[in-house]
Amino acid sequence: MLRIVRYGAVLFTFFFSQLVLAQDNYQQWVADITTRLDKTAALLQQNNPDDARTEVQMAYFEVFENLEGPIRINFSAQKSYQMEATFGEIRKMIGEGKPLDEIQTKINGLKQALQEVLPALAEGHKLDADGQHSVYQNTQILPYWQQSFKTIDDLLAQAIEAYEQGNFTKAKQSFQQAQYDGYKNSEMEMAVRTHRSSEQSAAINQQFYNLIRLSEQADQMTEIAYQSTNLLQDIEELLPALPTTREEQNQQDNVAQSGENAQQDWQKIADQVNQGIQQAISLYKKANRKKPFLPCKTPILMCLKTVEWKIKSALAIVTSKQKLKGISPEW
């Protein structure tokens, strides 16, 4: 059954590479984003705001996500967040019908920021884009918080899947459960408030509330995908070296816990992986029949991201169990 999961990982990597032009070069990534931002401005000049919003959205999802990790390493998390937020601000300005010159100023500022970080990125550390969510391999994150993050991760994936299927009620419930089971009841909220800041803790809660409200509305898949990704990244940034709130939380053995989780139904995981891949292929085929391909890309990417989350969780669990037994993982 593990072999099926591993094959799923291979299929995911292949199919995802066909959709995301992940050039292994910072210069090319920056050039790609710049081109997309210029196209965004051109579409606005042509009075085509819908395609303009899609263009800037895809500049973030398809390209900028590859730069977030390196920017955090070579500059700061704040710099990464500022640039990330600018994509959202541009989209919001387009949606609100702001004057073109205001939007162009914001676009020019983002392009300039990209050029400013490029030299240091090229000379600094180079990170694999696939390693953005490395919570389960980060030894600076306590096992208790790794499990809490997994709870949030899984429930967000469930919420996105439910929303995509049109089940808004279930999507809302899953977002609420992610907030309460993963963030509040685990006392992660308390730890962040105590050892980081009350502002950061409140900001995470606000992101959950935003997702809950969005899940009640139709045609919000793009925004839900965007905000879910941001939420996971923001939480991940807070977890390294974050103390627990109670001593018994430190006594929770991550390997033993993973070993217990490894007893789950592997056929179910394989079925979920296969289902996610089939959904992505179906969306891809539908999108290819007509011109409006770009608006379909975000659901495709999120469908694949859900598969990615499941695969990474499964492989992390199996790796931990094999280590417990003294077996070297073979992947």
Contacts in CASP RR format, 6 or more apart in sequence:
PFRMAT RR
TARGET T0000
AUTHOR 0000-0000-0000
METHOD contacts of the structure
MODEL  1
MLRIVRYGAVLFTFFFSQLVLAQDNYQQWVADITTRLDKTAALLQQNNPD
DARTEVQMAYFEVFENLEGPIRINFSAQKSYQMEATFGEIRKMIGEGKPL
DEIQTKINGLKQALQEVLPALAEGHKLDADGQHSVYQNTQILPYWQQSFK
TIDDLLAQAIEAYEQGNFTKAKQSFQQAQYDGYKNSEMEMAVRTHRSSEQ
SAAINQQFYNLIRLSEQADQMTEIAYQSTNLLQDIEELLPALPTTREEQN
QQDNVAQSGENAQQDWQKIADQVNQGIQQAISLYKKANRKKPFLPCKTPI
LMCLKTVEWKIKSALAIVTSKQKLKGISPEW
1 266 0 8 1.000
1 267 0 8 1.000
1 269 0 8 1.000
1 270 0 8 1.000
2 266 0 8 1.000
2 318 0 8 1.000
4 266 0 8 1.000
4 270 0 8 1.000
4 273 0 8 1.000
4 274 0 8 1.000
5 266 0 8 1.000
5 269 0 8 1.000
5 270 0 8 1.000
5 273 0 8 1.000
5 311 0 8 1.000
5 314 0 8 1.000
5 315 0 8 1.000
5 318 0 8 1.000
6 315 0 8 1.000
6 331 0 8 1.000
8 270 0 8 1.000
8 273 0 8 1.000
8 274 0 8 1.000
8 277 0 8 1.000
8 307 0 8 1.000
8 311 0 8 1.000
9 311 0 8 1.000
9 315 0 8 1.000
11 277 0 8 1.000
12 273 0 8 1.000
12 277 0 8 1.000
12 304 0 8 1.000
12 307 0 8 1.000
12 308 0 8 1.000
12 311 0 8 1.000
15 277 0 8 1.000
15 280 0 8 1.000
15 281 0 8 1.000
15 284 0 8 1.000
15 304 0 8 1.000
16 304 0 8 1.000
16 308 0 8 1.000
19 62 0 8 1.000
19 284 0 8 1.000
19 297 0 8 1.000
19 300 0 8 1.000
19 301 0 8 1.000
19 304 0 8 1.000
20 62 0 8 1.000
20 301 0 8 1.000
21 32 0 8 1.000
21 62 0 8 1.000
21 63 0 8 1.000
22 66 0 8 1.000
22 129 0 8 1.000
23 29 0 8 1.000
23 32 0 8 1.000
26 67 0 8 1.000
26 70 0 8 1.000
26 118 0 8 1.000
26 121 0 8 1.000
26 122 0 8 1.000
26 126 0 8 1.000
27 118 0 8 1.000
27 122 0 8 1.000
29 63 0 8 1.000
29 64 0 8 1.000
29 66 0 8 1.000
29 67 0 8 1.000
30 67 0 8 1.000
30 114 0 8 1.000
30 115 0 8 1.000
30 118 0 8 1.000
32 59 0 8 1.000
32 63 0 8 1.000
33 59 0 8 1.000
33 63 0 8 1.000
33 64 0 8 1.000
33 111 0 8 1.000
33 114 0 8 1.000
34 111 0 8 1.000
34 114 0 8 1.000
36 55 0 8 1.000
36 56 0 8 1.000
36 58 0 8 1.000
36 59 0 8 1.000
36 63 0 8 1.000
37 56 0 8 1.000
37 59 0 8 1.000
37 107 0 8 1.000
37 110 0 8 1.000
37 111 0 8 1.000
38 107 0 8 1.000
39 55 0 8 1.000
40 52 0 8 1.000
40 55 0 8 1.000
40 56 0 8 1.000
40 59 0 8 1.000
40 90 0 8 1.000
40 94 0 8 1.000
40 107 0 8 1.000
41 52 0 8 1.000
41 100 0 8 1.000
41 103 0 8 1.000
41 104 0 8 1.000
41 107 0 8 1.000
43 49 0 8 1.000
43 51 0 8 1.000
43 52 0 8 1.000
43 55 0 8 1.000
44 52 0 8 1.000
44 94 0 8 1.000
44 100 0 8 1.000
44 103 0 8 1.000
45 100 0 8 1.000
49 94 0 8 1.000
49 95 0 8 1.000
49 97 0 8 1.000
50 295 0 8 1.000
51 294 0 8 1.000
52 94 0 8 1.000
53 91 0 8 1.000
53 94 0 8 1.000
53 95 0 8 1.000
54 294 0 8 1.000
54 295 0 8 1.000
55 294 0 8 1.000
56 87 0 8 1.000
56 88 0 8 1.000
56 90 0 8 1.000
56 91 0 8 1.000
56 94 0 8 1.000
57 87 0 8 1.000
57 91 0 8 1.000
57 222 0 8 1.000
57 226 0 8 1.000
57 298 0 8 1.000
58 294 0 8 1.000
58 297 0 8 1.000
58 298 0 8 1.000
59 87 0 8 1.000
60 84 0 8 1.000
60 87 0 8 1.000
60 88 0 8 1.000
60 226 0 8 1.000
61 225 0 8 1.000
61 226 0 8 1.000
61 229 0 8 1.000
61 297 0 8 1.000
61 298 0 8 1.000
61 301 0 8 1.000
62 297 0 8 1.000
62 301 0 8 1.000
64 83 0 8 1.000
64 84 0 8 1.000
64 87 0 8 1.000
65 129 0 8 1.000
65 132 0 8 1.000
65 229 0 8 1.000
66 129 0 8 1.000
67 117 0 8 1.000
67 121 0 8 1.000
68 80 0 8 1.000
68 84 0 8 1.000
68 132 0 8 1.000
68 233 0 8 1.000
69 80 0 8 1.000
69 127 0 8 1.000
69 132 0 8 1.000
70 121 0 8 1.000
70 124 0 8 1.000
70 125 0 8 1.000
70 126 0 8 1.000
70 127 0 8 1.000
71 79 0 8 1.000
71 80 0 8 1.000
71 83 0 8 1.000
71 117 0 8 1.000
71 121 0 8 1.000
72 79 0 8 1.000
72 80 0 8 1.000
72 237 0 8 1.000
73 124 0 8 1.000
73 125 0 8 1.000
73 127 0 8 1.000
74 117 0 8 1.000
74 120 0 8 1.000
74 121 0 8 1.000
74 124 0 8 1.000
74 125 0 8 1.000
75 117 0 8 1.000
75 120 0 8 1.000
77 237 0 8 1.000
79 117 0 8 1.000
81 234 0 8 1.000
82 113 0 8 1.000
83 110 0 8 1.000
83 113 0 8 1.000
83 114 0 8 1.000
83 117 0 8 1.000
84 230 0 8 1.000
86 106 0 8 1.000
86 109 0 8 1.000
86 110 0 8 1.000
86 113 0 8 1.000
87 110 0 8 1.000
88 226 0 8 1.000
89 106 0 8 1.000
90 103 0 8 1.000
90 106 0 8 1.000
90 107 0 8 1.000
90 110 0 8 1.000
93 102 0 8 1.000
93 103 0 8 1.000
93 106 0 8 1.000
94 103 0 8 1.000
132 233 0 8 1.000
133 153 0 8 1.000
133 232 0 8 1.000
133 233 0 8 1.000
133 236 0 8 1.000
133 309 0 8 1.000
133 312 0 8 1.000
134 236 0 8 1.000
135 141 0 8 1.000
135 145 0 8 1.000
135 146 0 8 1.000
135 149 0 8 1.000
135 150 0 8 1.000
135 236 0 8 1.000
135 239 0 8 1.000
136 146 0 8 1.000
136 150 0 8 1.000
136 312 0 8 1.000
136 313 0 8 1.000
136 316 0 8 1.000
137 316 0 8 1.000
138 146 0 8 1.000
138 239 0 8 1.000
138 240 0 8 1.000
140 240 0 8 1.000
140 241 0 8 1.000
141 149 0 8 1.000
141 239 0 8 1.000
141 240 0 8 1.000
141 242 0 8 1.000
142 242 0 8 1.000
142 243 0 8 1.000
142 244 0 8 1.000
142 249 0 8 1.000
142 250 0 8 1.000
143 252 0 8 1.000
143 253 0 8 1.000
143 254 0 8 1.000
143 257 0 8 1.000
144 186 0 8 1.000
144 244 0 8 1.000
144 249 0 8 1.000
144 250 0 8 1.000
144 252 0 8 1.000
145 186 0 8 1.000
145 188 0 8 1.000
145 191 0 8 1.000
145 239 0 8 1.000
145 242 0 8 1.000
145 244 0 8 1.000
146 239 0 8 1.000
146 254 0 8 1.000
147 252 0 8 1.000
147 254 0 8 1.000
147 257 0 8 1.000
148 182 0 8 1.000
148 183 0 8 1.000
148 186 0 8 1.000
148 188 0 8 1.000
149 182 0 8 1.000
149 235 0 8 1.000
149 236 0 8 1.000
149 239 0 8 1.000
150 313 0 8 1.000
151 178 0 8 1.000
151 181 0 8 1.000
151 182 0 8 1.000
151 186 0 8 1.000
152 178 0 8 1.000
152 182 0 8 1.000
152 183 0 8 1.000
152 232 0 8 1.000
152 235 0 8 1.000
153 232 0 8 1.000
153 309 0 8 1.000
153 313 0 8 1.000
154 309 0 8 1.000
154 313 0 8 1.000
155 174 0 8 1.000
155 175 0 8 1.000
155 177 0 8 1.000
155 178 0 8 1.000
155 181 0 8 1.000
155 182 0 8 1.000
156 174 0 8 1.000
156 175 0 8 1.000
156 178 0 8 1.000
156 211 0 8 1.000
156 228 0 8 1.000
156 231 0 8 1.000
156 232 0 8 1.000
157 306 0 8 1.000
157 309 0 8 1.000
157 310 0 8 1.000
158 170 0 8 1.000
158 174 0 8 1.000
159 170 0 8 1.000
159 171 0 8 1.000
159 172 0 8 1.000
159 174 0 8 1.000
159 175 0 8 1.000
159 178 0 8 1.000
159 211 0 8 1.000
159 215 0 8 1.000
159 224 0 8 1.000
159 228 0 8 1.000
160 171 0 8 1.000
160 224 0 8 1.000
160 225 0 8 1.000
160 228 0 8 1.000
160 302 0 8 1.000
160 306 0 8 1.000
161 306 0 8 1.000
162 168 0 8 1.000
162 170 0 8 1.000
162 171 0 8 1.000
162 174 0 8 1.000
163 171 0 8 1.000
163 215 0 8 1.000
163 220 0 8 1.000
163 221 0 8 1.000
163 224 0 8 1.000
164 221 0 8 1.000
164 279 0 8 1.000
164 299 0 8 1.000
164 302 0 8 1.000
164 303 0 8 1.000
168 215 0 8 1.000
168 216 0 8 1.000
168 217 0 8 1.000
168 218 0 8 1.000
171 215 0 8 1.000
172 212 0 8 1.000
172 215 0 8 1.000
172 216 0 8 1.000
175 208 0 8 1.000
175 211 0 8 1.000
175 212 0 8 1.000
175 215 0 8 1.000
176 208 0 8 1.000
176 212 0 8 1.000
178 208 0 8 1.000
179 205 0 8 1.000
179 208 0 8 1.000
179 209 0 8 1.000
179 212 0 8 1.000
182 188 0 8 1.000
183 189 0 8 1.000
183 204 0 8 1.000
183 205 0 8 1.000
183 208 0 8 1.000
183 235 0 8 1.000
187 244 0 8 1.000
187 245 0 8 1.000
187 246 0 8 1.000
187 249 0 8 1.000
188 235 0 8 1.000
188 242 0 8 1.000
189 201 0 8 1.000
189 204 0 8 1.000
189 205 0 8 1.000
190 245 0 8 1.000
191 242 0 8 1.000
191 243 0 8 1.000
191 244 0 8 1.000
191 245 0 8 1.000
192 200 0 8 1.000
192 201 0 8 1.000
192 204 0 8 1.000
192 238 0 8 1.000
192 242 0 8 1.000
193 200 0 8 1.000
193 201 0 8 1.000
194 245 0 8 1.000
195 242 0 8 1.000
195 243 0 8 1.000
196 238 0 8 1.000
196 242 0 8 1.000
200 238 0 8 1.000
203 234 0 8 1.000
204 231 0 8 1.000
204 234 0 8 1.000
204 235 0 8 1.000
204 238 0 8 1.000
207 227 0 8 1.000
207 230 0 8 1.000
207 231 0 8 1.000
207 234 0 8 1.000
208 231 0 8 1.000
210 227 0 8 1.000
211 224 0 8 1.000
211 227 0 8 1.000
211 228 0 8 1.000
211 231 0 8 1.000
214 220 0 8 1.000
214 223 0 8 1.000
214 224 0 8 1.000
214 227 0 8 1.000
215 224 0 8 1.000
221 298 0 8 1.000
221 299 0 8 1.000
221 302 0 8 1.000
222 295 0 8 1.000
222 298 0 8 1.000
225 298 0 8 1.000
225 299 0 8 1.000
225 301 0 8 1.000
225 302 0 8 1.000
225 305 0 8 1.000
226 298 0 8 1.000
228 302 0 8 1.000
229 305 0 8 1.000
244 250 0 8 1.000
254 320 0 8 1.000
255 320 0 8 1.000
255 321 0 8 1.000
255 323 0 8 1.000
255 324 0 8 1.000
256 324 0 8 1.000
258 316 0 8 1.000
258 317 0 8 1.000
258 320 0 8 1.000
258 321 0 8 1.000
258 324 0 8 1.000
259 317 0 8 1.000
259 320 0 8 1.000
259 321 0 8 1.000
259 324 0 8 1.000
261 317 0 8 1.000
262 317 0 8 1.000
262 318 0 8 1.000
262 320 0 8 1.000
262 321 0 8 1.000
266 314 0 8 1.000
269 310 0 8 1.000
269 314 0 8 1.000
272 307 0 8 1.000
272 310 0 8 1.000
273 307 0 8 1.000
273 310 0 8 1.000
273 311 0 8 1.000
276 303 0 8 1.000
276 304 0 8 1.000
276 306 0 8 1.000
276 307 0 8 1.000
277 304 0 8 1.000
277 307 0 8 1.000
279 303 0 8 1.000
280 300 0 8 1.000
280 303 0 8 1.000
280 304 0 8 1.000
280 307 0 8 1.000
283 296 0 8 1.000
283 299 0 8 1.000
283 300 0 8 1.000
283 303 0 8 1.000
284 300 0 8 1.000
286 296 0 8 1.000
287 293 0 8 1.000
287 296 0 8 1.000
287 297 0 8 1.000
287 300 0 8 1.000
315 331 0 8 1.000
318 329 0 8 1.000
319 329 0 8 1.000
322 328 0 8 1.000
322 329 0 8 1.000
323 329 0 8 1.000
END
